Amino acid sequence: MVFIQNFLLKSVKKSFRSHLRSRFLDTLRLTTKGGHGGNGFPKYGGAGGQGGAVFFVAKEGKSLRDIVSKHPNKRIVGGNGEESSKVRLIGRRGTDQKVEVPVGIRVLDQETGGVISELDKDGKTFLAAGGGSGGCSGNSFLGKPGQQRTLTLDLKLIADVGLVGFPNAGKSTLVKAISNASPKIASYPFTTIRPQIATIEYEDYRQITIADLPGLIEGAHANFGMGHKFLKHVERTSLLLIIVDVFGFQLSQQHRKRNCLETIYALNRELELYDRTLLDKPCALIINKMDKEGAIDEICKYENYFHSLEDGLKLCPDDLVPQKLLSIDTVIPISAKNMAEIKKVKHEVRTILDIRAEQKLQEEYSDKEEQLRSKINERGPKVV
């Protein structure tokens, strides 16, 4: 009886833990080792086969969880090279190990901490560990061990739009309204605990991806709260979608209450301290929860400063003053529950991205034209 009771409690405990475990994984450390080269055959001058290598291959639809499932010990080893023999003087090469990784991976060297590769396109490959050379006359017919490296795979989501805001600003509600995603929605902060990619679909079949990211807190640039785990996913987005509560934000009773304008400056400050270049991205500002009583009076206090944040610095506390300001392209007051206003958000997002893409194409065209002119050393006609 005691045995049955212990077994049942043990099974319940295991299932409960697996339920709590986060499914999203954006960092993974792996040990990779190339295969050992095969020995040569001195009597006949035979050469051993080279050891197999370990490759990372970027592929759409893959996740770091898939790698953990396939390689639970987080160790990947290439096949050993075949030794030379009477039957086969030139040994076969060891089997290569190809590991499919999600698109958007940065490969970090564990020893130096530096970035050694970025797999940001489908099909892009990286040699993680080379195989050892086979034995031959140049190395006394002794095969060499393969290269061994400890690498960290760091995933940065690739999305068109990055949704940035403090907790309980209505990010998940907005994402659910404009896409087919089903994020968790509740009246308490931090309902989103892991990044999610949603897709905005239009009537002409155009699709725009949006990253629903966990809420920031003040100090995120210094890795407080979600910190870098969140901010790194903003780097590869094309548009920042800033969302704030019209009544401001207060994390807890121990923290100071920030009004709507101060919340924008606080977000601006966190992005600047993490990576100043993020402020160069186009930005749309959404003022949410306009359906609540008193929202109109509240937004009227600060609406003159939304398009010109520099003019509002006189109202900004000293600890929130940024050195570089966001350049806000459009301001959209909404209620995330109003579908007419949601359609306006979808339209504005698409318009900004299309303008940005057109500007980028023109810049690339101008650069190519300038390069072509410099190559052929084109000159105008001379007046004689």
LINKA-V589792 format. One record per residue. N is the residue number from 1. RES is the residue in one small letter. SS is DSSP state (~ for helix, > for strand, _ for the rest). Layout:
n->N res->RES ss->SS
n->N res->RES ss->SS
This chain:
n->1 res->m ss->_
n->2 res->v ss->~
n->3 res->f ss->~
n->4 res->i ss->~
n->5 res->q ss->~
n->6 res->n ss->~
n->7 res->f ss->~
n->8 res->l ss->~
n->9 res->l ss->~
n->10 res->k ss->~
n->11 res->s ss->~
n->12 res->v ss->~
n->13 res->k ss->~
n->14 res->k ss->~
n->15 res->s ss->~
n->16 res->f ss->~
n->17 res->r ss->~
n->18 res->s ss->~
n->19 res->h ss->~
n->20 res->l ss->~
n->21 res->r ss->_
n->22 res->s ss->_
n->23 res->r ss->_
n->24 res->f ss->_
n->25 res->l ss->_
n->26 res->d ss->_
n->27 res->t ss->>
n->28 res->l ss->>
n->29 res->r ss->>
n->30 res->l ss->>
n->31 res->t ss->>
n->32 res->t ss->>
n->33 res->k ss->>
n->34 res->g ss->_
n->35 res->g ss->_
n->36 res->h ss->_
n->37 res->g ss->_
n->38 res->g ss->_
n->39 res->n ss->_
n->40 res->g ss->_
n->41 res->f ss->>
n->42 res->p ss->_
n->43 res->k ss->_
n->44 res->y ss->_
n->45 res->g ss->_
n->46 res->g ss->>
n->47 res->a ss->>
n->48 res->g ss->_
n->49 res->g ss->_
n->50 res->q ss->_
n->51 res->g ss->_
n->52 res->g ss->_
n->53 res->a ss->_
n->54 res->v ss->>
n->55 res->f ss->>
n->56 res->f ss->>
n->57 res->v ss->>
n->58 res->a ss->>
n->59 res->k ss->_
n->60 res->e ss->_
n->61 res->g ss->_
n->62 res->k ss->_
n->63 res->s ss->_
n->64 res->l ss->~
n->65 res->r ss->~
n->66 res->d ss->~
n->67 res->i ss->~
n->68 res->v ss->~
n->69 res->s ss->~
n->70 res->k ss->~
n->71 res->h ss->_
n->72 res->p ss->_
n->73 res->n ss->_
n->74 res->k ss->_
n->75 res->r ss->>
n->76 res->i ss->>
n->77 res->v ss->>
n->78 res->g ss->_
n->79 res->g ss->_
n->80 res->n ss->_
n->81 res->g ss->_
n->82 res->e ss->_
n->83 res->e ss->_
n->84 res->s ss->_
n->85 res->s ss->_
n->86 res->k ss->_
n->87 res->v ss->_
n->88 res->r ss->_
n->89 res->l ss->_
n->90 res->i ss->>
n->91 res->g ss->_
n->92 res->r ss->_
n->93 res->r ss->_
n->94 res->g ss->_
n->95 res->t ss->_
n->96 res->d ss->_
n->97 res->q ss->>
n->98 res->k ss->>
n->99 res->v ss->>
n->100 res->e ss->>
n->101 res->v ss->>
n->102 res->p ss->_
n->103 res->v ss->_
n->104 res->g ss->_
n->105 res->i ss->>
n->106 res->r ss->>
n->107 res->v ss->>
n->108 res->l ss->>
n->109 res->d ss->>
n->110 res->q ss->_
n->111 res->e ss->_
n->112 res->t ss->_
n->113 res->g ss->_
n->114 res->g ss->_
n->115 res->v ss->>
n->116 res->i ss->>
n->117 res->s ss->>
n->118 res->e ss->>
n->119 res->l ss->>
n->120 res->d ss->_
n->121 res->k ss->_
n->122 res->d ss->_
n->123 res->g ss->_
n->124 res->k ss->_
n->125 res->t ss->>
n->126 res->f ss->>
n->127 res->l ss->>
n->128 res->a ss->>
n->129 res->a ss->>
n->130 res->g ss->_
n->131 res->g ss->_
n->132 res->g ss->_
n->133 res->s ss->_
n->134 res->g ss->_
n->135 res->g ss->_
n->136 res->c ss->_
n->137 res->s ss->~
n->138 res->g ss->~
n->139 res->n ss->~
n->140 res->s ss->_
n->141 res->f ss->_
n->142 res->l ss->_
n->143 res->g ss->_
n->144 res->k ss->_
n->145 res->p ss->_
n->146 res->g ss->_
n->147 res->q ss->_
n->148 res->q ss->>
n->149 res->r ss->>
n->150 res->t ss->>
n->151 res->l ss->>
n->152 res->t ss->>
n->153 res->l ss->>
n->154 res->d ss->>
n->155 res->l ss->>
n->156 res->k ss->_
n->157 res->l ss->_
n->158 res->i ss->_
n->159 res->a ss->_
n->160 res->d ss->_
n->161 res->v ss->>
n->162 res->g ss->>
n->163 res->l ss->>
n->164 res->v ss->>
n->165 res->g ss->_
n->166 res->f ss->>
n->167 res->p ss->_
n->168 res->n ss->_
n->169 res->a ss->_
n->170 res->g ss->_
n->171 res->k ss->~
n->172 res->s ss->~
n->173 res->t ss->~
n->174 res->l ss->~
n->175 res->v ss->~
n->176 res->k ss->~
n->177 res->a ss->~
n->178 res->i ss->~
n->179 res->s ss->_
n->180 res->n ss->_
n->181 res->a ss->_
n->182 res->s ss->_
n->183 res->p ss->_
n->184 res->k ss->_
n->185 res->i ss->_
n->186 res->a ss->_
n->187 res->s ss->_
n->188 res->y ss->_
n->189 res->p ss->_
n->190 res->f ss->_
n->191 res->t ss->_
n->192 res->t ss->_
n->193 res->i ss->_
n->194 res->r ss->_
n->195 res->p ss->_
n->196 res->q ss->>
n->197 res->i ss->>
n->198 res->a ss->>
n->199 res->t ss->>
n->200 res->i ss->>
n->201 res->e ss->>
n->202 res->y ss->_
n->203 res->e ss->_
n->204 res->d ss->_
n->205 res->y ss->_
n->206 res->r ss->_
n->207 res->q ss->>
n->208 res->i ss->>
n->209 res->t ss->>
n->210 res->i ss->>
n->211 res->a ss->>
n->212 res->d ss->>
n->213 res->l ss->_
n->214 res->p ss->_
n->215 res->g ss->_
n->216 res->l ss->>
n->217 res->i ss->_
n->218 res->e ss->_
n->219 res->g ss->_
n->220 res->a ss->~
n->221 res->h ss->~
n->222 res->a ss->~
n->223 res->n ss->_
n->224 res->f ss->_
n->225 res->g ss->_
n->226 res->m ss->_
n->227 res->g ss->_
n->228 res->h ss->~
n->229 res->k ss->~
n->230 res->f ss->~
n->231 res->l ss->~
n->232 res->k ss->~
n->233 res->h ss->~
n->234 res->v ss->~
n->235 res->e ss->_
n->236 res->r ss->_
n->237 res->t ss->_
n->238 res->s ss->_
n->239 res->l ss->>
n->240 res->l ss->>
n->241 res->l ss->>
n->242 res->i ss->>
n->243 res->i ss->>
n->244 res->v ss->>
n->245 res->d ss->>
n->246 res->v ss->_
n->247 res->f ss->_
n->248 res->g ss->_
n->249 res->f ss->>
n->250 res->q ss->_
n->251 res->l ss->_
n->252 res->s ss->_
n->253 res->q ss->_
n->254 res->q ss->_
n->255 res->h ss->_
n->256 res->r ss->_
n->257 res->k ss->_
n->258 res->r ss->>
n->259 res->n ss->_
n->260 res->c ss->~
n->261 res->l ss->~
n->262 res->e ss->~
n->263 res->t ss->~
n->264 res->i ss->~
n->265 res->y ss->~
n->266 res->a ss->~
n->267 res->l ss->~
n->268 res->n ss->~
n->269 res->r ss->~
n->270 res->e ss->~
n->271 res->l ss->~
n->272 res->e ss->~
n->273 res->l ss->~
n->274 res->y ss->~
n->275 res->d ss->_
n->276 res->r ss->~
n->277 res->t ss->~
n->278 res->l ss->~
n->279 res->l ss->~
n->280 res->d ss->~
n->281 res->k ss->_
n->282 res->p ss->>
n->283 res->c ss->>
n->284 res->a ss->>
n->285 res->l ss->>
n->286 res->i ss->>
n->287 res->i ss->>
n->288 res->n ss->>
n->289 res->k ss->_
n->290 res->m ss->_
n->291 res->d ss->_
n->292 res->k ss->_
n->293 res->e ss->_
n->294 res->g ss->_
n->295 res->a ss->~
n->296 res->i ss->~
n->297 res->d ss->~
n->298 res->e ss->~
n->299 res->i ss->~
n->300 res->c ss->~
n->301 res->k ss->_
n->302 res->y ss->_
n->303 res->e ss->~
n->304 res->n ss->~
n->305 res->y ss->~
n->306 res->f ss->~
n->307 res->h ss->_
n->308 res->s ss->_
n->309 res->l ss->_
n->310 res->e ss->_
n->311 res->d ss->~
n->312 res->g ss->~
n->313 res->l ss->~
n->314 res->k ss->~
n->315 res->l ss->~
n->316 res->c ss->_
n->317 res->p ss->_
n->318 res->d ss->~
n->319 res->d ss->~
n->320 res->l ss->~
n->321 res->v ss->_
n->322 res->p ss->_
n->323 res->q ss->_
n->324 res->k ss->_
n->325 res->l ss->_
n->326 res->l ss->_
n->327 res->s ss->_
n->328 res->i ss->>
n->329 res->d ss->>
n->330 res->t ss->>
n->331 res->v ss->>
n->332 res->i ss->>
n->333 res->p ss->>
n->334 res->i ss->_
n->335 res->s ss->_
n->336 res->a ss->_
n->337 res->k ss->_
n->338 res->n ss->_
n->339 res->m ss->~
n->340 res->a ss->~
n->341 res->e ss->~
n->342 res->i ss->~
n->343 res->k ss->~
n->344 res->k ss->~
n->345 res->v ss->~
n->346 res->k ss->~
n->347 res->h ss->~
n->348 res->e ss->~
n->349 res->v ss->~
n->350 res->r ss->~
n->351 res->t ss->~
n->352 res->i ss->~
n->353 res->l ss->~
n->354 res->d ss->~
n->355 res->i ss->~
n->356 res->r ss->~
n->357 res->a ss->~
n->358 res->e ss->~
n->359 res->q ss->~
n->360 res->k ss->~
n->361 res->l ss->~
n->362 res->q ss->~
n->363 res->e ss->~
n->364 res->e ss->~
n->365 res->y ss->~
n->366 res->s ss->~
n->367 res->d ss->~
n->368 res->k ss->~
n->369 res->e ss->~
n->370 res->e ss->~
n->371 res->q ss->~
n->372 res->l ss->~
n->373 res->r ss->~
n->374 res->s ss->~
n->375 res->k ss->~
n->376 res->i ss->~
n->377 res->n ss->_
n->378 res->e ss->_
n->379 res->r ss->_
n->380 res->g ss->_
n->381 res->p ss->_
n->382 res->k ss->_
n->383 res->v ss->_
n->384 res->v ss->_
